[in-house]
Amino acid sequence: MELISYGRHDVSEEDINLVTEVLRSGNLTMGSFVDQFERQLANFTRTAAAIAVSSGTAALHCAYSTINLRGKEVITSPMTFVATASTAVLQGANIKFCDVEAATGNINPDEIGSLITSKTAVVTSVAYAGNPVDIKRIKTAVKDKDILVIDDASHALGSKLSGKMVGEEADLTIFSFFPTKNITSGEGGAVVSNNLELLSKARSFKMHGLVREKSKLRNLSEGDWHQEVHNFGLNYRLSDIHAALGLSQLMKIDEFKSIRNNIFNFYTKTLSPIAEISLPSRTPGSDPFWHLFPIRVPKDTRKKLFDYLRDKGIIVQVNYIPVYLHPVFEDLGYKKGLCPNAEDFYEREISLPLHTKLNKSNLEYITECLHKFFK
Ligand SMILES: *Cc1c(COP(=O)(O)O)cnc(C)c1O
């Protein structure tokens, strides 16, 4: 039986040629491909600048490093991959999970206000499945308080809301280029922003907090070899090998978006007659790059349907168990019942295969199987 994969990269000969160019060149890292990739990402997201890093997780860690989080609180969505919260915990923050909108799975801006305290330093939203978060509503919820808005847009490179690219509205926006994401660099991620001061702090964290510019050095008696560390940081650099793949992929993002959105539309049309299935819904005024196709079914059928589809050779996933139900958060005292909408969403959710390599017969087979199951 042919297995239908759930998510898959789409690497072309041009991608391979550009990566090969790096391998034949003088720089494998810290070279011009990283610079070009950063410039093109900023260009594409219509932001002032971008920094390329080694993963989406590294991008989140860099974003959180721009302010002091020790003893502070971060409000975020539980409907995400654990890294959205765990990187903030590693920076010393306590996490306040905010429930999601039942329809979209995105953080509910109306519930943020009641979670804000004098310790709140950040609100991190997650553009679940590629459907953009209404950042303006989040900014309204935090009002004029000194609270940073970070958008985990790992699913949403290329999505738009009210004519704005994802990346334009939040203080810092992060992306992931893991192979299943909208474009890939193998492993990789980025932080984009219109705030160059914040971004330069994130850039410093990406490279050990190293200072090389003569004008900024504290110790002037050393020779030309001298460099200084002014803040603690890590090595989260992306290599030029990865950057070349990302750069080449970014050139094709409009094509990827249209293929995936056509599949999204096919699923929507073909599955809408099935009463037991709730289809994904979008933020009003949005133009998503759909990263996932999350359906919801009655709780008592979810596991049966999951096993049935996997038996039929259709690889499906569940996105996501609410983050606070991971044992690492349970050990900190978080309990079931905290975010009822997120828990209900999780208990009913299955993500269908969605990637550019799915062909018409794959899609017909998948939707026929769903129709058979619910007959
Ligand atoms: C993929 C993903 C991440 C982590 O990205 P990596 O590149 O795998 O480190 C973080 N948040 C969300 C929502 C993701 O989907």
The ligand as an ORCA input file, in Angstrom:
! r2SCAN-3c Opt
* xyz 0 1
  C       7.486     24.080     14.133
  C       7.046     24.962     15.221
  C       7.930     25.518     16.159
  C       9.378     25.109     16.253
  O      10.081     25.238     15.074
  P      11.380     24.321     14.833
  O      11.955     24.900     13.572
  O      10.920     22.911     14.685
  O      12.286     24.519     16.013
  C       7.432     26.419     17.080
  N       6.139     26.763     17.112
  C       5.251     26.227     16.247
  C       3.824     26.652     16.306
  C       5.670     25.297     15.294
  O       4.783     24.749     14.462
*
